[in-house]
Amino acid sequence: MIGCWIASEPWTTSRAQADARDEAHRHYEAGVLAFDELRFADSAAEFEQAYALAPAWQVLYNLGTVYAALGRPLQAIDAFGHYLEQADSSIGPERRQQVQAEIAKQRAKTGLLEIRVDATRAAIRVDGRPVGRSPLPEPIRLAAGSHRVDVEREGFRAQTRQAVAVGANQRRVLELSLLPLAQSSAAGFEATPLAAADIPAPPKPDSDPGAVQRIAGFSLGGAGLVGVATGAIVAGLGQGKHNDAVDLAYRGQWPEARSLEAEADRQKTLGFVTLGVGSAFVVAGVILVLLAPDAEPVAPRLRVSGWAATGSAGVVMHRSW
């Protein structure tokens, strides 16, 4: 019985590996389909499942491409970097230079945040993710945008900073002070119960006549931003198909080139139309917010600052397993 068990073990192992590879291939194909349908979050989930079941280096390139489309530059950099390491000599110099250029493009969408805390051994979290204890050995690389920073240490009052802005290709220094709990209690004044007359009355619902208009403006602007991003992606994919059509024409495959070029024109037209409509929504939303009447008395207003986003065109995905 022992000899029979040992003889059957390699077959069992190879069968399990084959089943895992087949399942990975199904997830891989589902990821390619989701990408073609612009369902980038679903595409990323499928490629992640495929790589977990059968870690093929080709999948890493697709993961990097999807992460870039989702606006996750840090994950894209990580995926492209592992792709170059694992592919090694399996890819040519031209492809390696292309991926390195894409890594540089994604890195340009990130910035550095240096967090300085006046207490040692304080636990630091950024966007809910632990990044270490103070003092941190080096700045943290983050995607450009707004982030939340939490700092905690036993015996001290916790510090939270919302909306810490990190600019692309910029370095920001954030300095935080932790106040000991005993000191923070002693620094306050003696608490006395408030009489009913001392409690401020809640604001009336109609005390801010511009609230509805501002909400409508922000909603319209948010929808416009989604339209702008979607239009840019669709137009970029159309440009990629145009490049493929040019390659087919160079190879003399004229019918296929004309068909692909017609599809590329339709996709680019749809992308530019969506981009234009989204831009109009953004402008309309900004106008609504700026023209909204102030409450009495005037309450602090949110500042709407300009922004710009760039996208890459011609994303190409691996189709072979």
C-alpha atoms as one frame of an Amber mdcrd trajectory, in Angstrom:
protein
   0.000   0.000   0.000   2.828   2.428   0.775   4.476   1.838  -2.619   1.172
   2.403  -4.402   0.576   5.673  -2.500   4.050   6.983  -3.348   3.658   6.074
  -7.010   0.333   7.871  -7.306   1.449  11.098  -5.580   3.190  12.732  -8.619
   0.084  12.076 -10.734  -2.138  13.632  -8.075   0.138  16.660  -7.793   0.339
  17.209 -11.552  -3.433  16.840 -11.849  -3.963  19.490  -9.156  -1.509  21.803
 -10.884  -3.294  21.311 -14.212  -6.663  22.080 -12.601  -5.247  25.249 -11.026
  -3.773  26.316 -14.356  -7.100  25.753 -16.151  -8.928  27.786 -13.508  -6.299
  30.525 -13.788  -6.748  30.585 -17.557 -10.510  31.081 -17.134  -9.911  34.034
 -14.821  -7.354  35.398 -17.284  -9.770  35.310 -20.211 -12.484  36.877 -18.040
 -10.040  39.678 -17.155  -9.297  40.383 -20.835 -13.030  40.494 -21.623 -13.725
  42.838 -18.702 -10.930  45.145 -19.872 -12.361  45.285 -23.395 -15.720  46.244
 -21.854 -14.025  48.988 -19.757 -14.905  47.185 -16.501 -11.454  47.844 -15.094
 -12.209  46.937 -11.455 -13.596  43.544 -12.530 -10.635  43.069 -14.867  -8.171
  43.692 -12.022  -9.976  41.197  -9.766  -9.880  38.497 -12.465  -6.181  39.018
 -13.239  -5.355  38.940  -9.514  -7.170  35.587  -9.206  -5.347  34.244 -12.269
  -1.941  35.229 -10.899  -2.728  33.790  -7.458  -3.609  30.412  -9.006  -0.775
  30.294 -11.558   1.790  33.105 -11.256   2.650  33.696 -14.919   4.689  36.822
 -15.561   2.520  37.799 -18.574  -0.364  38.481 -16.172   1.698  41.080 -14.324
   1.842  43.298 -17.403  -1.946  43.156 -17.697  -2.304  43.935 -13.995  -0.057
  46.971 -14.350  -2.086  48.181 -17.337  -5.401  47.811 -15.470  -4.054  49.482
 -12.316  -2.902  52.416 -14.464  -6.390  52.682 -15.998  -7.905  52.642 -12.492
  -5.669  55.495 -11.346  -3.624  53.338  -8.936  -0.072  54.366  -9.841   1.622
  52.662  -6.885   0.089  49.272  -7.690   0.869  49.777 -11.371   4.538  50.523
 -10.598   4.750  47.415  -8.397   3.147  45.153 -11.038   5.310  46.478 -13.897
   8.449  46.168 -11.746   7.735  42.519 -10.907   6.941  41.916 -14.574  10.423
  43.067 -15.604  12.046  40.993 -12.862  10.195  37.763 -13.649  10.208  38.103
 -17.447  13.996  38.686 -17.424  15.397  37.646 -20.820  12.013  36.463 -22.129
  11.239  39.974 -23.380  13.231  42.071 -25.803  14.933  45.418 -25.185  12.125
  47.332 -26.908   9.421  45.918 -24.644  11.621  46.461 -21.573  12.118  50.126
 -22.518   8.372  50.501 -23.079   7.562  49.135 -19.617  10.253  51.274 -17.994
   8.752  54.335 -19.689   5.322  53.390 -18.322   6.800  53.017 -14.830   8.273
  56.514 -15.129   4.890  57.840 -16.284   3.128  56.283 -13.290   5.821  57.488
 -10.899   5.167  61.029 -12.148   1.632  60.664 -10.752   2.927  60.129  -7.216
   4.510  62.289  -4.539   6.402  61.911  -1.274   4.995  62.555   2.207   7.476
  62.963   5.050   5.763  62.544   8.440   7.565  63.988  11.465   6.212  63.229
  14.941   7.643  64.767  18.127   7.242  61.421  19.961   9.054  58.186  19.174
   7.457  54.772  18.655   4.141  56.314  17.604   2.107  54.104  15.251   1.431
  55.818  11.918  -1.314  54.908   9.468  -1.992  56.453   6.083  -5.463  55.909
   4.637  -5.988  53.234   7.278  -2.846  51.292   6.287  -0.005  50.928   8.835
   3.244  52.391   7.479   5.496  52.073  10.538   6.432  53.839  13.764   8.058
  57.199  14.289  10.587  58.202  13.296   9.995  56.791   9.810  13.272  56.015
   8.008  12.188  57.686   4.778   9.262  59.535   3.186   6.249  57.553   2.003
   5.448  57.460  -1.697   1.736  58.042  -2.289  -0.559  58.621  -5.228  -1.073
  62.325  -5.834  -4.224  63.502  -4.105  -5.758  63.746  -0.645  -4.874  61.316
   2.154  -5.725  60.733   5.817  -2.961  60.383   8.405  -3.507  58.870  11.878
  -0.855  58.856  14.625  -1.306  57.018  17.924   0.799  56.146  20.957  -0.234
  54.806  24.318  -0.476  57.578  26.902  -0.893  60.315  24.274  -3.878  61.896
  22.614  -4.254  60.512  19.078  -3.805  62.851  16.135  -5.766  62.656  12.877
  -5.196  64.827   9.837  -7.835  64.681   7.125  -7.280  65.752   3.518  -3.480
  65.873   3.555  -2.734  66.946  -0.024   0.227  65.332  -1.787   1.168  66.827
  -5.148   2.509  64.924  -8.139   6.315  64.936  -8.258   6.365  66.925  -5.014
   7.567  66.291  -1.472   5.468  67.430   1.488   6.500  67.530   5.129   3.793
  66.958   7.745   4.720  67.748  11.352   2.542  66.389  14.167   2.694  66.869
  17.938   1.331  64.354  20.435   0.069  65.760  23.716   0.312  63.463  26.785
  -3.113  62.583  28.149  -2.320  63.890  31.659  -1.095  67.203  30.245  -4.064
  67.551  27.919  -6.476  67.051  30.827  -4.630  69.550  33.043  -4.415  72.091
  30.225  -8.186  72.321  29.982 -10.452  74.318  32.265 -12.708  72.876  34.900
 -15.843  71.544  33.255 -19.127  72.942  34.539 -22.599  71.810  33.571 -24.262
  74.025  31.006 -27.568  75.583  31.817 -30.337  75.093  29.314 -30.033  78.724
  28.259 -26.306  78.281  27.512 -26.836  75.503  24.997 -26.876  76.989  21.504
 -29.972  76.304  19.495 -29.512  74.056  16.464 -29.432  75.895  13.145 -32.663
  76.112  11.249 -32.932  73.866   8.203 -33.374  76.893   5.935 -30.461  78.878
   7.416 -28.294  78.151   4.362 -30.218  79.103   1.223 -27.364  78.039  -1.075
 -26.939  74.511   0.300 -29.158  72.847  -2.302 -27.478  74.704  -5.146 -23.998
  73.774  -3.917 -24.985  70.114  -3.562 -26.363  70.169  -7.109 -23.148  71.819
  -8.324 -20.895  69.259  -6.655 -23.040  66.395  -7.982 -22.975  67.805 -11.500
 -19.226  68.386 -11.316 -18.634  64.855  -9.994 -20.643  63.354 -12.845 -18.643
  65.507 -15.245 -15.334  64.232 -13.851 -16.479  60.656 -14.381 -17.427  61.562
 -17.955 -14.057  63.207 -18.582 -12.158  60.189 -17.258 -14.309  57.725 -19.215
 -14.019  59.754 -22.415 -10.235  59.966 -22.096  -9.951  56.204 -21.599 -12.266
  55.368 -24.510 -10.454  57.799 -26.823  -7.109  56.343 -25.733  -8.278  52.811
 -26.546  -9.491  54.047 -29.932  -6.060  55.546 -30.604  -4.527  52.186 -29.733
  -6.728  50.472 -32.327  -5.706  53.120 -34.869  -2.049  52.268 -34.226  -2.836
  48.566 -34.704  -4.601  49.399 -37.986  -1.508  51.262 -39.186   0.618  48.212
 -38.389  -1.760  45.995 -40.369  -1.592  48.401 -43.321   2.204  48.293 -43.278
   2.007  44.494 -43.458  -0.337  44.696 -46.454  -3.434  43.446 -44.633  -5.672
  46.167 -46.060  -9.171  44.713 -45.386  -8.340  44.071 -41.739  -6.696  47.497
 -41.473  -9.730  49.319 -42.913 -12.117  47.437 -40.625 -10.016  48.138 -37.539
  -9.542  51.804 -38.525 -13.326  52.250 -38.855 -13.791  50.748 -35.394 -11.046
  53.002 -34.034 -12.728  56.106 -35.510 -16.036  55.211 -33.881 -14.394  54.615
 -30.536 -12.391  57.851 -30.659 -15.498  59.817 -31.650 -17.424  58.333 -28.736
 -14.535  59.121 -26.397 -14.232  62.744 -27.485 -17.990  63.290 -27.291 -18.048
  61.832 -23.769 -15.039  63.974 -22.862 -16.761  67.122 -24.135 -20.042  66.430
 -22.343 -18.160  65.655 -19.111 -16.210  68.899 -19.385 -19.451  70.837 -19.847
 -20.874  69.178 -16.716 -17.758  70.158 -14.739 -18.002  73.796 -15.871 -21.725
  73.902 -15.058 -21.092  72.419 -11.616 -18.366  74.951 -10.817 -20.646  77.806
 -11.903 -23.467  76.528  -9.667 -21.132  76.296  -6.672 -19.615  79.738  -7.195
 -23.000  81.412  -7.676 -24.651  79.759  -4.674 -25.848  82.366  -2.112 -24.133
  82.406   1.267 -25.851  81.609   4.534 -26.317  84.285   7.199 -23.959  84.546
   8.941 -21.453  83.494   6.327 -20.072  80.064   7.163 -16.664  78.820   6.104
 -16.797  77.725   2.467 -15.024  74.892   0.739 -12.348  76.018  -1.642 -12.579
  74.544  -5.104  -9.104  74.404  -6.585  -8.261  73.609 -10.175  -7.063  70.205
 -11.196  -5.739  68.524 -14.286  -5.416  64.884 -15.218  -3.548  63.200 -18.016
  -4.076  59.749 -19.384  -2.045  57.457 -21.582  -3.314  56.297 -24.944  -2.707
  53.082 -26.752  -2.726  50.658 -23.865  -1.892  47.185 -25.110  -2.647  44.008
 -23.216  -1.194  40.533 -23.451  -3.581  38.157 -25.180  -1.478  34.986 -24.937
  -1.357  32.676 -21.942
